[in-house]
Amino acid sequence: MYTGHCQCGGVRFQIEGELEPIQICHCSQCRRAQGTPFASNIPVSESAFTLLGGVELLKSFESSPGKHRVFCCHCGSPLYSTKDTLPGVLRIRAGLLNEPLATRPGAHIYVGSKANWWSINDDLPQFETGLQASAAGEAQQECSE
């Protein structure tokens, strides 16, 4: 089990089970939403996610049609995003988790729109857009320009 919270601690949550690999997203929407050169996201099933406190602090912004970014209205911490075309999946911001993570980054996505001032200096796979569907047929692509 993993626990996490926003910067002010008002929104608290837990995640049951093992975590998927971290997706390092370089799309312009994630860069703007985070204020950083990329976002570190972990896809999590809604059924594995439990909100422990702060439901009244949750606000959502539809950054593009069908894509919702959820954040704490008190401290502004980005918490997760959802996409209407990928029901039942939350993309949790990895930096919110309290415990050491067993998972590691799996890929860089949307590198075709990455910040020109940021260099990628690792050997992870890089995708111009999102990830392709997995062998099990599950959609892994989430961000959109």
C-alpha positions as CSV (number, residue, x, y, z in Angstrom):
1,M,0.0,0.0,0.0
2,Y,1.1,3.5,-0.8
3,T,-0.1,6.8,0.8
4,G,0.2,10.3,-0.5
5,H,-1.0,13.9,0.0
6,C,-0.9,17.3,-1.4
7,Q,1.5,20.0,-0.3
8,C,-0.7,21.4,2.5
9,G,-1.8,17.9,3.6
10,G,-5.5,18.6,3.1
11,V,-6.0,16.0,0.4
12,R,-4.8,12.5,1.6
13,F,-5.1,9.2,-0.3
14,Q,-3.9,5.7,-0.4
15,I,-3.3,3.2,-3.3
16,E,-3.6,-0.6,-2.9
17,G,-1.3,-2.9,-4.8
18,E,1.7,-2.7,-7.0
19,L,2.4,0.4,-9.1
20,E,2.8,0.5,-12.9
21,P,6.0,2.0,-14.3
22,I,6.2,5.8,-14.1
23,Q,5.5,7.6,-17.3
24,I,7.6,10.7,-17.9
25,C,5.4,13.0,-20.0
26,H,6.9,15.9,-21.9
27,C,3.7,17.2,-23.5
28,S,3.0,20.9,-23.4
29,Q,-0.1,20.5,-21.2
30,C,1.8,18.5,-18.5
31,R,4.7,21.0,-18.6
32,R,2.3,23.9,-18.1
33,A,0.2,22.1,-15.4
34,Q,3.4,21.2,-13.4
35,G,5.5,24.2,-14.2
36,T,8.4,21.8,-14.9
37,P,9.9,20.2,-18.0
38,F,7.9,17.0,-17.6
39,A,5.3,15.3,-15.4
40,S,6.0,12.0,-13.6
41,N,2.7,10.0,-13.7
42,I,1.7,6.6,-12.5
43,P,-1.4,5.0,-14.0
44,V,-3.6,3.7,-11.2
45,S,-6.9,1.9,-11.3
46,E,-9.7,3.9,-9.6
47,S,-10.6,0.8,-7.7
48,A,-7.1,0.8,-6.1
49,F,-7.4,4.5,-5.1
50,T,-9.0,5.6,-1.9
51,L,-9.4,9.3,-0.9
52,L,-8.8,9.5,2.9
53,G,-9.6,13.2,3.3
54,G,-10.0,16.5,1.5
55,V,-12.8,15.7,-0.9
56,E,-14.0,19.3,-0.4
57,L,-10.6,20.6,-1.5
58,L,-10.6,18.8,-4.9
59,K,-11.1,21.0,-8.0
60,S,-11.0,19.9,-11.6
61,F,-9.9,21.7,-14.8
62,E,-10.8,20.4,-18.2
63,S,-7.5,21.1,-20.0
64,S,-8.7,19.7,-23.3
65,P,-12.0,18.0,-24.2
66,G,-12.5,15.0,-22.0
67,K,-9.2,15.4,-20.1
68,H,-9.6,16.5,-16.4
69,R,-6.8,17.7,-14.2
70,V,-7.6,17.4,-10.5
71,F,-5.8,19.6,-7.9
72,C,-6.0,20.9,-4.3
73,C,-7.8,24.2,-4.3
74,H,-6.0,25.3,-1.1
75,C,-2.3,24.7,-2.0
76,G,-2.6,24.2,-5.8
77,S,-0.9,20.8,-5.8
78,P,-1.7,18.8,-9.0
79,L,-3.0,15.4,-7.8
80,Y,-4.0,13.3,-10.8
81,S,-5.6,13.5,-14.2
82,T,-8.4,11.5,-15.9
83,K,-9.5,11.0,-19.5
84,D,-13.0,10.2,-20.6
85,T,-11.6,7.8,-23.2
86,L,-9.7,5.9,-20.5
87,P,-12.4,5.3,-17.9
88,G,-11.3,3.9,-14.5
89,V,-7.7,5.1,-14.7
90,L,-6.2,7.9,-12.6
91,R,-2.7,9.2,-13.5
92,I,-1.3,10.0,-10.0
93,R,1.6,12.5,-9.8
94,A,4.5,10.3,-8.5
95,G,6.0,13.0,-6.3
96,L,3.0,12.9,-4.0
97,L,3.7,9.5,-2.7
98,N,5.2,9.1,0.8
99,E,6.8,5.7,0.7
100,P,9.8,4.6,-1.3
101,L,8.6,3.3,-4.7
102,A,9.4,-0.1,-6.0
103,T,8.5,1.1,-9.5
104,R,10.8,3.1,-11.7
105,P,10.3,5.3,-14.9
106,G,9.4,3.1,-17.9
107,A,9.4,5.6,-20.8
108,H,9.5,9.2,-21.9
109,I,6.3,10.1,-23.8
110,Y,5.5,13.1,-26.0
111,V,9.2,13.9,-26.5
112,G,8.2,15.5,-29.8
113,S,7.0,18.5,-27.8
114,K,9.5,18.4,-24.9
115,A,11.1,21.7,-23.6
116,N,14.0,22.6,-25.9
117,W,16.0,23.5,-22.8
118,W,15.8,20.0,-21.2
119,S,18.0,17.1,-22.2
120,I,17.0,13.5,-21.7
121,N,20.1,11.7,-20.5
122,D,19.0,8.2,-19.8
123,D,18.4,5.0,-21.8
124,L,14.6,4.8,-21.3
125,P,12.5,4.3,-24.4
126,Q,11.3,7.6,-26.0
127,F,8.1,8.1,-27.9
128,E,7.3,11.1,-30.1
129,T,3.7,10.8,-28.9
130,G,2.1,8.4,-26.3
131,L,2.8,4.8,-25.6
132,Q,1.3,2.2,-27.9
133,A,-1.3,-0.3,-26.6
134,S,0.3,-3.0,-24.4
135,A,0.4,-6.7,-25.4
136,A,-2.7,-7.2,-23.2
137,G,-4.5,-4.6,-25.3
138,E,-4.8,-2.0,-22.6
139,A,-4.5,1.6,-23.7
140,Q,-1.5,3.3,-22.1
141,Q,-1.6,6.6,-24.0
142,E,-3.0,9.4,-21.9
143,C,-1.7,12.8,-22.7
144,S,-2.7,14.8,-25.7
145,E,-1.5,18.1,-27.1
